[in-house]
Amino acid sequence: MKKDPIRSCSLEIGSRNLDPDNVSKLIGVEPDHRFSRGELSCKGKKRIKGLWAVDSDRHVSSLDICDHLAYIVQFLELHKSKILDAKRNACASVSIRVFWDFESTLSFSLDSKILGMHPEVIDGFDISIT
């Protein structure tokens, strides 16, 4: 039986000073992933920064990566001011990560509606695509 490929996106807030409990209180949402600086990773190493993250795969059942990205953009739109506050309070970075396990012949395109209709959503964030 062939396993479905991995498709998900995450919104991550992280910094050396970040306390995930403070971010949860500020935003009013419990994260899907969280850890504090100094906690041990699954490999037994101390984490060098705190992280608070929401993952699309826990909320979106679609195999279309655009649906996962749309979920993260909508989350960002709903909580933008509080996310910016968390970013400022902890001198944190905010990242949107795309996880996509695919065959080399596949590709995807982002519907302009996902990012283009709401430019004010990303105002205040540094955007990079790598």
N, C-alpha and C positions, 0 to 999 in steps of 0.2 A: 504494500500500500504506500503510495506516494504521499509524503507529508506536505501540507500547505506551506508555501514560502512565507517567510517572516515579512510582515508589512506593518509598520507602526511609526508613529511620530511621538516625540515628547517635548514638553516645555520644561526647561530646567533653569532653576535659579541657584547659583552657587558662588561661594566665596570662602575665604579663610575665616571670616567673621560671622558667617551665616549660622543662625540657630533655626533649624526647621520648625520648631514649635512656635517661634515668634512669627514666622512666615504664615503658618497655618492660622494663627490667631488673627493676623492682619488681613489676610485674604478671605478667611472664613471657609476654607476648603481644606480637607485632609489630603495629603499627597498620596500618589501611588508608590512612590519611593522617597526615602528620606534617610539622611545620616548626618551626624555631626563630626566636626573636626576632632581627630583623636580616636574615634571609634575604630575598631578592627574590621577590615574588609574580610570577605570570605577566604582570602588567601593569607589572612593573619597579619596584614600590614596595616599600620595606622593611617587613617585617611588624613589627607593634608588640607581638606576643605569640607565645609558643610554643603549639603545638597538638598533641595526640595524639588520634586518633579511630578508632573502629571503625564501619564502615558495614554495614548489613544487606544491601544489594543485592549484596554480594560473597559472601554466605553463604546467602541465601534467594532461591529462584526464584519464589515465589508472587507473584501480583498483588494479594493481599489485604494491605492495609496493617497489619491486626492481626497477621498472621504476622511482619511485619518488626518491629513493636513488641515482640512476644513474644520474638523473638530478642534484642533489646537488653536487655529486662528480665531474661531468663535469663542473659545475659552479666554484667549488673550483679550479679545474685544470686551467681553463681559467684566473682566477683572483688571483692565489696563491700569487704572490709577493706583490700585492697591499693589499691583506687581511693580510698578515704578517706585512706589514708596518702599517696598521691600528691597528693591535694587539699591536705592539711595541709602537706606538704613544700614545695610550690610556691606556697602561698597561692592555689590555683587555684579556678576554678569548674568544675562538672560539669554538662553540659547533655545532654538528649535532644532531638534535633531530628527533626521529621517533614517529609519532602519528599513532596509529593503533587500531581501535575499532574492535574487532573480537570475534567470538564465541570461546569458550574454546577448541573446537576440531580442530581449524585451527592453522596452523603454517606457517612460511615462512623460506626459506633459501636464503642466499645471494650468488648470482653467483660470483664465484671467479674473473670473469672478471671485476666486478664493482670496487673492491678495489685492487685486486692482480696484475693487469696489469700495474698499475701506482704507484708503491711505492713512487716515488719521489713527488707525489702530496701531500702525508701526511707528508713528511719530514718537520720538523719544528713545527709540531702541536702535542700536547699531546692528545693521543687517550685513551678513556675509554668507556667501554660498561657496562651500568647498567640496 
